[in-house]
Amino acid sequence: MKLNISYPATGCQKLIEVDDEKKIRPFYEKRISAELPADSLGDEWKGYVVRISGGNDKQGFPMKQGVLTQGRVKLLLSKGHSCYRARRKGERRRKSVHGCIVDASLSVLALVIVKKGEGEIPGLTDNTIPRRLGPKRASKIRKLFNLSKDDDVRQYVVRRPLPPKEGKKARTKAPKIQRLITPVVLQRKRHRMSLQKQRIEKKREAAADYAKLLAMRMKEAKERKAERRRSASQSKSRTESSSSATKK
C-alpha cells in the first residue's frame, strides 16, 4: 500500500510505499478523520500523530466520508456531494465509492501529520515550500499579518512573480482584495441608505394620501346614502299625503 503523507506546516507532501503489512495493520478498521500514532511505520516516525484524510482502492474509486462500510457501494449523488461533480443543473448520478473504513483493498491512503515527532522526515519536515498564493479577502490578510483596522491592507497583499521575459523587467501580480472598505464603498453605502430612506418616506406619504382619499370617499359614500334615504322618505311622505287627499 502507498501512503500519501502531507505536512501542512511546511506545505510538503511525500508518497511512500510500504510492503510490510505489519506496519499498515494499525490503520485497518479506522475511519476517515481518525487520528492515530505513526510509530508503526518506523523509528523515524516516533512521536508523530497522523490523521486519515482519504484514499483510493485498487480500482481507483475514492473513499467517501460518512459511508460506514469497508467495501464499495453505489450511491445516488447530486451537486454538493463529495466524489461527484455535476455537469448539468439538477443532475444526479449513481456512482461507485469506497466506504470510509480502511481495509486491505486500498492502494493509496492519504495521511496528514497532526503532531510532529522527535526526528525530521527528509523531504517532508526538513523543507519549507512557500505559498504561491496568499489570502485574497481583507479580513484574512489582516489575520495573517496580525494587522489592526487602521493599517492599510493593500501594503501587505502577497504578490506572485510572473515568468520573466527577455529584455524586460521582472513583474509581479497581486490579487484584487475582496471586501475592502474604501471611501468609494462607503459613499455607495451612504447612497444606498439615502435611496432606502427616500423609498420609505415616499411609501409613508403614499399611505397617508391613500388613507386621506379613502376617508374622503367613505364620507362621500355616507353622504350619498343619507341623501338617498332622505329623498326616499320625502317621496314616501308625498305619496301618503296624495293618497289621503284623494280619499277625502
ChimeraX commands (.cxc) that place a marker at each C-alpha (Angstrom):
marker #1 position 0.00,0.00,0.00 radius 0.5
marker #1 position 1.15,3.53,-0.75 radius 0.5
marker #1 position 0.92,6.30,1.84 radius 0.5
marker #1 position 0.49,9.88,0.65 radius 0.5
marker #1 position 1.64,11.91,3.67 radius 0.5
marker #1 position 1.35,15.70,3.80 radius 0.5
marker #1 position 2.54,18.23,6.35 radius 0.5
marker #1 position 0.53,21.50,6.15 radius 0.5
marker #1 position 3.06,23.45,8.25 radius 0.5
marker #1 position 5.72,23.22,5.53 radius 0.5
marker #1 position 3.46,22.61,2.52 radius 0.5
marker #1 position 5.37,19.42,1.64 radius 0.5
marker #1 position 3.97,16.11,0.55 radius 0.5
marker #1 position 5.59,12.71,0.23 radius 0.5
marker #1 position 4.50,9.39,-1.26 radius 0.5
marker #1 position 5.99,6.30,0.34 radius 0.5
marker #1 position 5.33,2.65,-0.46 radius 0.5
marker #1 position 5.01,0.21,2.42 radius 0.5
marker #1 position 5.20,-3.51,1.59 radius 0.5
marker #1 position 5.20,-4.82,5.17 radius 0.5
marker #1 position 1.59,-5.41,6.21 radius 0.5
marker #1 position 2.51,-5.28,9.91 radius 0.5
marker #1 position 3.28,-1.57,9.51 radius 0.5
marker #1 position -0.11,-0.93,7.85 radius 0.5
marker #1 position -2.20,-3.12,10.15 radius 0.5
marker #1 position -2.76,-0.40,12.85 radius 0.5
marker #1 position -4.58,1.67,10.21 radius 0.5
marker #1 position -7.10,-1.10,9.46 radius 0.5
marker #1 position -10.66,-0.67,10.81 radius 0.5
marker #1 position -10.04,3.06,11.29 radius 0.5
marker #1 position -12.30,5.68,9.71 radius 0.5
marker #1 position -11.58,8.89,7.82 radius 0.5
marker #1 position -10.68,11.74,10.28 radius 0.5
marker #1 position -9.34,9.25,12.86 radius 0.5
marker #1 position -6.06,10.30,14.49 radius 0.5
marker #1 position -3.51,7.68,15.49 radius 0.5
marker #1 position 0.25,7.45,16.18 radius 0.5
marker #1 position 2.52,6.64,13.23 radius 0.5
marker #1 position 5.13,4.74,15.28 radius 0.5
marker #1 position 4.40,1.51,13.40 radius 0.5
marker #1 position 5.85,2.95,10.17 radius 0.5
marker #1 position 9.39,3.02,11.54 radius 0.5
marker #1 position 11.75,4.53,14.10 radius 0.5
marker #1 position 11.94,7.87,12.27 radius 0.5
marker #1 position 8.15,8.28,12.77 radius 0.5
marker #1 position 8.38,8.06,16.56 radius 0.5
marker #1 position 6.15,10.65,18.23 radius 0.5
marker #1 position 4.29,11.55,15.04 radius 0.5
marker #1 position 0.48,11.62,15.05 radius 0.5
marker #1 position -1.34,11.43,11.71 radius 0.5
marker #1 position -4.94,11.88,10.61 radius 0.5
marker #1 position -6.56,9.76,7.90 radius 0.5
marker #1 position -7.92,12.12,5.24 radius 0.5
marker #1 position -8.95,9.72,2.47 radius 0.5
marker #1 position -7.70,7.19,-0.04 radius 0.5
marker #1 position -8.41,5.16,-3.18 radius 0.5
marker #1 position -8.92,1.46,-3.68 radius 0.5
marker #1 position -7.08,-0.70,-6.22 radius 0.5
marker #1 position -9.58,0.17,-8.97 radius 0.5
marker #1 position -9.26,3.92,-8.29 radius 0.5
marker #1 position -12.58,4.54,-6.50 radius 0.5
marker #1 position -12.25,7.17,-3.74 radius 0.5
marker #1 position -13.17,6.82,-0.08 radius 0.5
marker #1 position -16.25,8.83,0.93 radius 0.5
marker #1 position -16.81,10.23,4.40 radius 0.5
marker #1 position -19.99,9.01,6.09 radius 0.5
marker #1 position -20.26,5.68,4.24 radius 0.5
marker #1 position -19.72,3.31,7.19 radius 0.5
marker #1 position -18.55,0.22,5.32 radius 0.5
marker #1 position -15.30,-1.33,4.17 radius 0.5
marker #1 position -16.34,-2.33,0.68 radius 0.5
marker #1 position -17.55,-0.45,-2.37 radius 0.5
marker #1 position -21.12,0.81,-2.69 radius 0.5
marker #1 position -23.13,2.66,-5.34 radius 0.5
marker #1 position -24.75,5.90,-4.22 radius 0.5
marker #1 position -27.04,8.37,-5.96 radius 0.5
marker #1 position -25.04,11.60,-5.81 radius 0.5
marker #1 position -26.02,15.16,-6.70 radius 0.5
marker #1 position -24.49,18.64,-6.57 radius 0.5
marker #1 position -22.77,19.32,-3.25 radius 0.5
marker #1 position -21.77,15.72,-2.55 radius 0.5
marker #1 position -18.12,14.74,-2.39 radius 0.5
marker #1 position -16.69,12.38,-5.03 radius 0.5
marker #1 position -19.03,13.86,-7.66 radius 0.5
marker #1 position -19.08,16.91,-9.95 radius 0.5
marker #1 position -22.42,17.74,-11.57 radius 0.5
marker #1 position -22.18,18.54,-15.28 radius 0.5
marker #1 position -25.70,19.92,-15.65 radius 0.5
marker #1 position -28.15,21.73,-13.38 radius 0.5
marker #1 position -30.16,19.31,-11.26 radius 0.5
marker #1 position -28.20,16.29,-12.48 radius 0.5
marker #1 position -27.96,13.20,-10.27 radius 0.5
marker #1 position -25.90,10.13,-10.96 radius 0.5
marker #1 position -25.26,6.77,-9.32 radius 0.5
marker #1 position -21.52,6.48,-8.62 radius 0.5
marker #1 position -19.35,3.81,-7.03 radius 0.5
marker #1 position -17.45,4.92,-3.92 radius 0.5
marker #1 position -15.44,3.13,-1.27 radius 0.5
marker #1 position -16.53,3.27,2.35 radius 0.5
marker #1 position -14.77,5.47,4.91 radius 0.5
marker #1 position -13.27,2.49,6.81 radius 0.5
marker #1 position -9.70,1.48,5.94 radius 0.5
marker #1 position -9.11,-2.08,4.79 radius 0.5
marker #1 position -6.67,-4.13,2.70 radius 0.5
marker #1 position -8.41,-3.31,-0.61 radius 0.5
marker #1 position -6.97,0.22,-0.65 radius 0.5
marker #1 position -3.98,1.03,-2.84 radius 0.5
marker #1 position -3.34,4.59,-1.58 radius 0.5
marker #1 position -4.05,6.03,1.86 radius 0.5
marker #1 position -3.85,9.79,2.41 radius 0.5
marker #1 position -2.49,10.94,5.78 radius 0.5
marker #1 position -1.97,14.39,7.30 radius 0.5
marker #1 position 0.59,15.00,10.04 radius 0.5
marker #1 position -1.20,16.49,13.03 radius 0.5
marker #1 position 1.66,16.40,15.52 radius 0.5
marker #1 position 5.36,16.42,14.71 radius 0.5
marker #1 position 7.58,13.87,16.42 radius 0.5
marker #1 position 11.16,13.94,17.62 radius 0.5
marker #1 position 13.07,13.46,14.36 radius 0.5
marker #1 position 12.91,15.05,10.94 radius 0.5
marker #1 position 11.46,13.26,7.92 radius 0.5
marker #1 position 13.57,14.04,4.82 radius 0.5
marker #1 position 11.53,15.68,2.09 radius 0.5
marker #1 position 8.61,16.31,4.41 radius 0.5
marker #1 position 9.52,18.26,7.55 radius 0.5
marker #1 position 13.04,19.50,6.73 radius 0.5
marker #1 position 11.99,21.67,3.78 radius 0.5
marker #1 position 9.52,24.54,3.50 radius 0.5
marker #1 position 7.68,25.36,0.29 radius 0.5
marker #1 position 6.48,28.98,0.22 radius 0.5
marker #1 position 2.83,29.58,-0.55 radius 0.5
marker #1 position 2.35,30.52,-4.18 radius 0.5
marker #1 position -0.87,32.45,-3.49 radius 0.5
marker #1 position -1.70,34.47,-0.39 radius 0.5
marker #1 position -5.11,35.31,1.04 radius 0.5
marker #1 position -7.41,37.50,-1.04 radius 0.5
marker #1 position -10.03,38.64,1.48 radius 0.5
marker #1 position -9.17,41.75,3.51 radius 0.5
marker #1 position -10.05,40.17,6.88 radius 0.5
marker #1 position -7.87,37.12,6.15 radius 0.5
marker #1 position -4.91,39.33,5.17 radius 0.5
marker #1 position -5.31,41.17,8.50 radius 0.5
marker #1 position -5.42,37.85,10.34 radius 0.5
marker #1 position -2.30,36.54,8.56 radius 0.5
marker #1 position -0.17,39.62,9.31 radius 0.5
marker #1 position -1.87,40.46,12.64 radius 0.5
marker #1 position -2.94,43.92,11.44 radius 0.5
marker #1 position -5.27,46.38,13.10 radius 0.5
marker #1 position -8.16,48.15,11.38 radius 0.5
marker #1 position -6.04,51.30,10.96 radius 0.5
marker #1 position -3.35,49.52,8.90 radius 0.5
marker #1 position -3.52,49.63,5.11 radius 0.5
marker #1 position -4.22,46.11,3.87 radius 0.5
marker #1 position -3.07,46.94,0.33 radius 0.5
marker #1 position 0.54,47.21,1.50 radius 0.5
marker #1 position 0.57,43.63,2.83 radius 0.5
marker #1 position -1.04,41.71,-0.05 radius 0.5
marker #1 position 1.08,38.73,-1.23 radius 0.5
marker #1 position 2.36,39.32,-4.77 radius 0.5
marker #1 position 3.40,36.44,-7.01 radius 0.5
marker #1 position 6.20,36.80,-9.60 radius 0.5
marker #1 position 5.31,36.38,-13.27 radius 0.5
marker #1 position 7.53,34.39,-15.64 radius 0.5
marker #1 position 10.40,36.65,-16.78 radius 0.5
marker #1 position 10.61,37.81,-20.40 radius 0.5
marker #1 position 13.81,38.57,-22.23 radius 0.5
marker #1 position 14.87,42.19,-22.08 radius 0.5
marker #1 position 12.04,43.17,-19.72 radius 0.5
marker #1 position 11.86,43.91,-16.02 radius 0.5
marker #1 position 10.61,41.28,-13.61 radius 0.5
marker #1 position 6.90,41.74,-12.96 radius 0.5
marker #1 position 4.65,40.66,-10.12 radius 0.5
marker #1 position 0.92,40.24,-9.89 radius 0.5
marker #1 position -1.36,40.87,-6.90 radius 0.5
marker #1 position -4.94,39.67,-6.44 radius 0.5
marker #1 position -7.84,42.06,-6.20 radius 0.5
marker #1 position -8.61,42.43,-2.50 radius 0.5
marker #1 position -12.18,41.41,-1.68 radius 0.5
marker #1 position -14.37,43.11,0.96 radius 0.5
marker #1 position -12.00,46.07,1.17 radius 0.5
marker #1 position -13.60,49.13,2.78 radius 0.5
marker #1 position -12.67,52.23,0.72 radius 0.5
marker #1 position -14.15,55.74,0.58 radius 0.5
marker #1 position -15.97,54.80,-2.64 radius 0.5
marker #1 position -17.55,51.78,-0.92 radius 0.5
marker #1 position -18.70,53.98,1.97 radius 0.5
marker #1 position -20.06,56.56,-0.47 radius 0.5
marker #1 position -22.04,53.88,-2.30 radius 0.5
marker #1 position -23.38,52.59,1.01 radius 0.5
marker #1 position -24.49,56.10,2.00 radius 0.5
marker #1 position -26.16,56.46,-1.40 radius 0.5
marker #1 position -27.99,53.13,-0.95 radius 0.5
marker #1 position -29.12,54.13,2.53 radius 0.5
marker #1 position -30.39,57.51,1.30 radius 0.5
marker #1 position -32.32,55.81,-1.51 radius 0.5
marker #1 position -33.81,53.42,1.02 radius 0.5
marker #1 position -34.85,56.32,3.27 radius 0.5
marker #1 position -36.39,58.09,0.28 radius 0.5
marker #1 position -38.37,54.98,-0.63 radius 0.5
marker #1 position -39.60,54.59,2.97 radius 0.5
marker #1 position -40.63,58.28,3.09 radius 0.5
marker #1 position -42.36,58.00,-0.28 radius 0.5
marker #1 position -44.27,54.90,0.85 radius 0.5
marker #1 position -45.28,56.65,4.08 radius 0.5
marker #1 position -46.56,59.69,2.17 radius 0.5
marker #1 position -48.38,57.47,-0.33 radius 0.5
marker #1 position -50.01,55.54,2.52 radius 0.5
marker #1 position -51.10,58.80,4.20 radius 0.5
marker #1 position -52.54,60.14,0.89 radius 0.5
marker #1 position -54.36,56.86,0.31 radius 0.5
marker #1 position -55.80,56.88,3.84 radius 0.5
marker #1 position -56.95,60.51,3.33 radius 0.5
marker #1 position -58.52,59.66,-0.05 radius 0.5
marker #1 position -60.19,56.57,1.42 radius 0.5
marker #1 position -61.66,58.60,4.30 radius 0.5
marker #1 position -62.94,61.22,1.84 radius 0.5
marker #1 position -64.53,58.55,-0.38 radius 0.5
marker #1 position -66.15,56.86,2.61 radius 0.5
marker #1 position -67.52,60.23,3.77 radius 0.5
marker #1 position -68.91,60.89,0.28 radius 0.5
marker #1 position -70.47,57.42,0.20 radius 0.5
marker #1 position -72.13,58.04,3.60 radius 0.5
marker #1 position -73.47,61.40,2.40 radius 0.5
marker #1 position -74.85,59.82,-0.79 radius 0.5
marker #1 position -76.51,57.07,1.26 radius 0.5
marker #1 position -78.03,59.60,3.63 radius 0.5
marker #1 position -79.24,61.70,0.67 radius 0.5
marker #1 position -80.89,58.64,-0.90 radius 0.5
marker #1 position -82.62,57.82,2.39 radius 0.5
marker #1 position -83.83,61.44,2.73 radius 0.5
marker #1 position -85.17,61.52,-0.81 radius 0.5
marker #1 position -86.88,58.14,-0.32 radius 0.5
marker #1 position -88.56,59.28,2.90 radius 0.5
marker #1 position -89.73,62.56,1.24 radius 0.5
marker #1 position -91.20,60.71,-1.77 radius 0.5
marker #1 position -92.93,58.28,0.60 radius 0.5
marker #1 position -94.48,61.12,2.61 radius 0.5
marker #1 position -95.67,62.79,-0.64 radius 0.5
marker #1 position -97.38,59.60,-1.86 radius 0.5
marker #1 position -99.06,59.14,1.52 radius 0.5
marker #1 position -100.35,62.76,1.56 radius 0.5
marker #1 position -101.67,62.50,-2.02 radius 0.5
marker #1 position -103.46,59.22,-1.30 radius 0.5
marker #1 position -105.17,60.68,1.82 radius 0.5
marker #1 position -106.31,63.73,-0.21 radius 0.5
marker #1 position -107.97,61.55,-2.89 radius 0.5
marker #1 position -109.85,59.55,-0.23 radius 0.5
marker #1 position -111.38,62.74,1.18 radius 0.5
marker link #1:1,2 radius 0.2
marker link #1:2,3 radius 0.2
marker link #1:3,4 radius 0.2
marker link #1:4,5 radius 0.2
marker link #1:5,6 radius 0.2
marker link #1:6,7 radius 0.2
marker link #1:7,8 radius 0.2
marker link #1:8,9 radius 0.2
marker link #1:9,10 radius 0.2
marker link #1:10,11 radius 0.2
marker link #1:11,12 radius 0.2
marker link #1:12,13 radius 0.2
marker link #1:13,14 radius 0.2
marker link #1:14,15 radius 0.2
marker link #1:15,16 radius 0.2
marker link #1:16,17 radius 0.2
marker link #1:17,18 radius 0.2
marker link #1:18,19 radius 0.2
marker link #1:19,20 radius 0.2
marker link #1:20,21 radius 0.2
marker link #1:21,22 radius 0.2
marker link #1:22,23 radius 0.2
marker link #1:23,24 radius 0.2
marker link #1:24,25 radius 0.2
marker link #1:25,26 radius 0.2
marker link #1:26,27 radius 0.2
marker link #1:27,28 radius 0.2
marker link #1:28,29 radius 0.2
marker link #1:29,30 radius 0.2
marker link #1:30,31 radius 0.2
marker link #1:31,32 radius 0.2
marker link #1:32,33 radius 0.2
marker link #1:33,34 radius 0.2
marker link #1:34,35 radius 0.2
marker link #1:35,36 radius 0.2
marker link #1:36,37 radius 0.2
marker link #1:37,38 radius 0.2
marker link #1:38,39 radius 0.2
marker link #1:39,40 radius 0.2
marker link #1:40,41 radius 0.2
marker link #1:41,42 radius 0.2
marker link #1:42,43 radius 0.2
marker link #1:43,44 radius 0.2
marker link #1:44,45 radius 0.2
marker link #1:45,46 radius 0.2
marker link #1:46,47 radius 0.2
marker link #1:47,48 radius 0.2
marker link #1:48,49 radius 0.2
marker link #1:49,50 radius 0.2
marker link #1:50,51 radius 0.2
marker link #1:51,52 radius 0.2
marker link #1:52,53 radius 0.2
marker link #1:53,54 radius 0.2
marker link #1:54,55 radius 0.2
marker link #1:55,56 radius 0.2
marker link #1:56,57 radius 0.2
marker link #1:57,58 radius 0.2
marker link #1:58,59 radius 0.2
marker link #1:59,60 radius 0.2
marker link #1:60,61 radius 0.2
marker link #1:61,62 radius 0.2
marker link #1:62,63 radius 0.2
marker link #1:63,64 radius 0.2
marker link #1:64,65 radius 0.2
marker link #1:65,66 radius 0.2
marker link #1:66,67 radius 0.2
marker link #1:67,68 radius 0.2
marker link #1:68,69 radius 0.2
marker link #1:69,70 radius 0.2
marker link #1:70,71 radius 0.2
marker link #1:71,72 radius 0.2
marker link #1:72,73 radius 0.2
marker link #1:73,74 radius 0.2
marker link #1:74,75 radius 0.2
marker link #1:75,76 radius 0.2
marker link #1:76,77 radius 0.2
marker link #1:77,78 radius 0.2
marker link #1:78,79 radius 0.2
marker link #1:79,80 radius 0.2
marker link #1:80,81 radius 0.2
marker link #1:81,82 radius 0.2
marker link #1:82,83 radius 0.2
marker link #1:83,84 radius 0.2
marker link #1:84,85 radius 0.2
marker link #1:85,86 radius 0.2
marker link #1:86,87 radius 0.2
marker link #1:87,88 radius 0.2
marker link #1:88,89 radius 0.2
marker link #1:89,90 radius 0.2
marker link #1:90,91 radius 0.2
marker link #1:91,92 radius 0.2
marker link #1:92,93 radius 0.2
marker link #1:93,94 radius 0.2
marker link #1:94,95 radius 0.2
marker link #1:95,96 radius 0.2
marker link #1:96,97 radius 0.2
marker link #1:97,98 radius 0.2
marker link #1:98,99 radius 0.2
marker link #1:99,100 radius 0.2
marker link #1:100,101 radius 0.2
marker link #1:101,102 radius 0.2
marker link #1:102,103 radius 0.2
marker link #1:103,104 radius 0.2
marker link #1:104,105 radius 0.2
marker link #1:105,106 radius 0.2
marker link #1:106,107 radius 0.2
marker link #1:107,108 radius 0.2
marker link #1:108,109 radius 0.2
marker link #1:109,110 radius 0.2
marker link #1:110,111 radius 0.2
marker link #1:111,112 radius 0.2
marker link #1:112,113 radius 0.2
marker link #1:113,114 radius 0.2
marker link #1:114,115 radius 0.2
marker link #1:115,116 radius 0.2
marker link #1:116,117 radius 0.2
marker link #1:117,118 radius 0.2
marker link #1:118,119 radius 0.2
marker link #1:119,120 radius 0.2
marker link #1:120,121 radius 0.2
marker link #1:121,122 radius 0.2
marker link #1:122,123 radius 0.2
marker link #1:123,124 radius 0.2
marker link #1:124,125 radius 0.2
marker link #1:125,126 radius 0.2
marker link #1:126,127 radius 0.2
marker link #1:127,128 radius 0.2
marker link #1:128,129 radius 0.2
marker link #1:129,130 radius 0.2
marker link #1:130,131 radius 0.2
marker link #1:131,132 radius 0.2
marker link #1:132,133 radius 0.2
marker link #1:133,134 radius 0.2
marker link #1:134,135 radius 0.2
marker link #1:135,136 radius 0.2
marker link #1:136,137 radius 0.2
marker link #1:137,138 radius 0.2
marker link #1:138,139 radius 0.2
marker link #1:139,140 radius 0.2
marker link #1:140,141 radius 0.2
marker link #1:141,142 radius 0.2
marker link #1:142,143 radius 0.2
marker link #1:143,144 radius 0.2
marker link #1:144,145 radius 0.2
marker link #1:145,146 radius 0.2
marker link #1:146,147 radius 0.2
marker link #1:147,148 radius 0.2
marker link #1:148,149 radius 0.2
marker link #1:149,150 radius 0.2
marker link #1:150,151 radius 0.2
marker link #1:151,152 radius 0.2
marker link #1:152,153 radius 0.2
marker link #1:153,154 radius 0.2
marker link #1:154,155 radius 0.2
marker link #1:155,156 radius 0.2
marker link #1:156,157 radius 0.2
marker link #1:157,158 radius 0.2
marker link #1:158,159 radius 0.2
marker link #1:159,160 radius 0.2
marker link #1:160,161 radius 0.2
marker link #1:161,162 radius 0.2
marker link #1:162,163 radius 0.2
marker link #1:163,164 radius 0.2
marker link #1:164,165 radius 0.2
marker link #1:165,166 radius 0.2
marker link #1:166,167 radius 0.2
marker link #1:167,168 radius 0.2
marker link #1:168,169 radius 0.2
marker link #1:169,170 radius 0.2
marker link #1:170,171 radius 0.2
marker link #1:171,172 radius 0.2
marker link #1:172,173 radius 0.2
marker link #1:173,174 radius 0.2
marker link #1:174,175 radius 0.2
marker link #1:175,176 radius 0.2
marker link #1:176,177 radius 0.2
marker link #1:177,178 radius 0.2
marker link #1:178,179 radius 0.2
marker link #1:179,180 radius 0.2
marker link #1:180,181 radius 0.2
marker link #1:181,182 radius 0.2
marker link #1:182,183 radius 0.2
marker link #1:183,184 radius 0.2
marker link #1:184,185 radius 0.2
marker link #1:185,186 radius 0.2
marker link #1:186,187 radius 0.2
marker link #1:187,188 radius 0.2
marker link #1:188,189 radius 0.2
marker link #1:189,190 radius 0.2
marker link #1:190,191 radius 0.2
marker link #1:191,192 radius 0.2
marker link #1:192,193 radius 0.2
marker link #1:193,194 radius 0.2
marker link #1:194,195 radius 0.2
marker link #1:195,196 radius 0.2
marker link #1:196,197 radius 0.2
marker link #1:197,198 radius 0.2
marker link #1:198,199 radius 0.2
marker link #1:199,200 radius 0.2
marker link #1:200,201 radius 0.2
marker link #1:201,202 radius 0.2
marker link #1:202,203 radius 0.2
marker link #1:203,204 radius 0.2
marker link #1:204,205 radius 0.2
marker link #1:205,206 radius 0.2
marker link #1:206,207 radius 0.2
marker link #1:207,208 radius 0.2
marker link #1:208,209 radius 0.2
marker link #1:209,210 radius 0.2
marker link #1:210,211 radius 0.2
marker link #1:211,212 radius 0.2
marker link #1:212,213 radius 0.2
marker link #1:213,214 radius 0.2
marker link #1:214,215 radius 0.2
marker link #1:215,216 radius 0.2
marker link #1:216,217 radius 0.2
marker link #1:217,218 radius 0.2
marker link #1:218,219 radius 0.2
marker link #1:219,220 radius 0.2
marker link #1:220,221 radius 0.2
marker link #1:221,222 radius 0.2
marker link #1:222,223 radius 0.2
marker link #1:223,224 radius 0.2
marker link #1:224,225 radius 0.2
marker link #1:225,226 radius 0.2
marker link #1:226,227 radius 0.2
marker link #1:227,228 radius 0.2
marker link #1:228,229 radius 0.2
marker link #1:229,230 radius 0.2
marker link #1:230,231 radius 0.2
marker link #1:231,232 radius 0.2
marker link #1:232,233 radius 0.2
marker link #1:233,234 radius 0.2
marker link #1:234,235 radius 0.2
marker link #1:235,236 radius 0.2
marker link #1:236,237 radius 0.2
marker link #1:237,238 radius 0.2
marker link #1:238,239 radius 0.2
marker link #1:239,240 radius 0.2
marker link #1:240,241 radius 0.2
marker link #1:241,242 radius 0.2
marker link #1:242,243 radius 0.2
marker link #1:243,244 radius 0.2
marker link #1:244,245 radius 0.2
marker link #1:245,246 radius 0.2
marker link #1:246,247 radius 0.2
marker link #1:247,248 radius 0.2
view
